[in-house]
Amino acid sequence: MESVGFKEWSLVCDALGRGTQSVILRKGGIAEGRGGFSFRHREFFLFPTFFHEQIAEVRIAAADIPAPGSTIAIRWYARVERAVRINSLTIAEALAPLHILSPEVVRERFGYKGDGLNVAFVRVFEISPVWALQNERRFSGCRSWVGLPPLPEMRVRAALNDSAQTKLRAQFDQIVSSS
C-alpha cells in the first residue's frame, strides 16, 4: 500500500465506503500544477474533506457534517480498476447511477476550464482499525493528492463482494464505451 491520500468530499468518501458510489469524477483543483489532474496513483487512501455546502451538492439525504477537529479519520482505501477521460457530457451524465453527485455538480465539473472529466472506477476497502491522523496544515489547499505518514498495521475488507463489484464494473464499462 502506498501512503498517499486522495482528497474527496466526506460524503463521497462515505458513499464509496458503503458501496453506494463506485466512481470518482474529478476535474482537478487550482493547485494541480501545469499538467492538471490525473489519477497518477492507482491505489490511495480516501482523505475526507469537509465543508457544509457539499450537503446541497449530492443526491442523498445527509446530516450536517461536523468540521474536523485535531484528527482526521481515514476509513477507506481505494484501488483504481479503470481510469478514463470523458469528453462527452452525455456520458458523464449517464454515470449518475454510479455516484451521488447532483447533475449540476457533474455539469459544473465537466465544463470547468474546458469540457471533459477524469473518471475512475474504483474498488474500495474498509480499513481496520480506523487510521486517525493529526490534522496538519500540510493537508490543506486545493490539490487532490497528499502524502501521508508511514502506514500503521491494518486489515482491509472489500466494501462490495466480488459479484457486486463485477456487475458495477460491467455497467461502467458499457457507459464509457458508448462514445
N, C-alpha and C positions, 0 to 999 in steps of 0.2 A: 504494500500500500504506500502510495505517495503521500507525503504530509503537506497537502495543498488544499485550500478551501475555495469553493465556488460560492460567491456571494449571491444570494437569491432571497426574495421576499420570504418572510417567515411563514406566511400562509401557503406559499407554493412549496416550500420545504416540507411542511406538514402533509400537504396533498401528495407529494411524491413519496413520502414515507408511509403513508396509509395505502398507497396504491391507487388513489383516485386521479392521479396525474402520472403520465409516463413520458412526457416530452418537456424539454426546456426550450423556450423561444427567446432568443437573445439577439439584440442589435449591437449592444456594446455601450459602455459608459464613456463619459467625456475624457477619462484618463486611460483609455485603452492603448494609446500610442499610435504611431503612424500607420501600422498595419491594420488597425482596428481590431475587432473581436474575432476570435476563433476558438473552437474547442480544442486548444492545444494540449490540454491534459485529458487523457482518456479515462482516468479514474480520479475521484476527488471526494472530499467531504462536503456536504451541503452546509454552508455557513449562513445561518439565518440573519436577515437584516430586518430592521423594524422601523416602520413609520405608519402612522394611523390611517393615512389616506389609502393604503393598499386594500383595506376592507371594502371600499367602494369600487375597486378595480377588478374584483373577481366575481364569478357566477355562483358562489356558495354563500350560505349564511355563515357569518363569522362573528365571534365575540370580539370585544375590544382587545387589542394586542398590547400587553404591558411592555413598556420600554425596558431594554436590558439594563441590568444593574452592573455589578462589578464582574459578573461572569456571563459567558455565552455558552449555551448548551448545544453541543454538536451531537445529534442523534442519528444521522444517516450518512451513508457512504454511497456514492453513485458510480456506475461504470457505463461509459458510452458504448452502446451497441452499434449505433449508426448516427453519423452527423452529416447533414446536408445543408446546402444554401438554397433557399426557396426564393424565387424571383416572381412568383405569381401570388397575388393577394387571394385569389380564389382557392389556391391550395392551402395557403396559410389559414384561411377561414375554415377550410374543410377539416383541419386538425382539431377543431373545437371539442369533439368527444374525448380527446386525449389530454386535456388540460382544463384548468379552472379560470383562466383569464377571460375578462369580458371581451366581446367583439371590438369595443372601442380601443382597448389596450392593444389588441392584436393589430388593428389598423394603424394605430399610433406608432407602434414599434416597427411595423413594416415600412412605413413611409418616412421614418426619421432618417435624415441625411441620405436621401435616395431610397428607392424601392429595394426591398429584399430583407431577408431574415435568416439568421442561422438557427437551425433546429437540430436538437439531439434527442434521439430516442435512448432512454437510459434504463438500466436495471438498478434498483435501489435496495440497499441493505440496511437494516436496523443494526446499530452497534450497541454493545452492552459491555460494560456499563456506559452510561452517557458520559461523553467527554466534556468536562467543564473547563473552559478556557478563561483566563483572565482577560477582560475586555480592555485591550490596549489601543493606544492611539494609532498604531500602525495598521490596524484593521479598518480604519475609517477611510473615506474617499470614494470617488466614483470609478472604481475599477472592479472587474469581475473576479480576479484571482488574488488570493492572499496566501503567503507562506504561513504554515502553522508550525508550532513547536514539535519536537520529536514525539512520535506516536507512543501512547501508553499501550499496555496489554489490553486487548479487547476481543470480543467474539462478534461475529456477524451472522445475521439471519435475513434471507431474502424477504422483501416486503410482499412479493407475489410468488405463488408457486410457479413451477416451470410451464405448466399448461396455460395459465392466465397470461404469463409474460409472452409466450409464443403467439397467442391469439392477438394480443395488442400489437406485437411487432408486425404481424401479417397485415393488420389494419393500417398501421403506419406506412409500411412499405407500399401498400396499394394506393394510399392517398398521395404520397410524394412521387410515385412513379406515373401518376396520371397527367403529368405535364406534357 
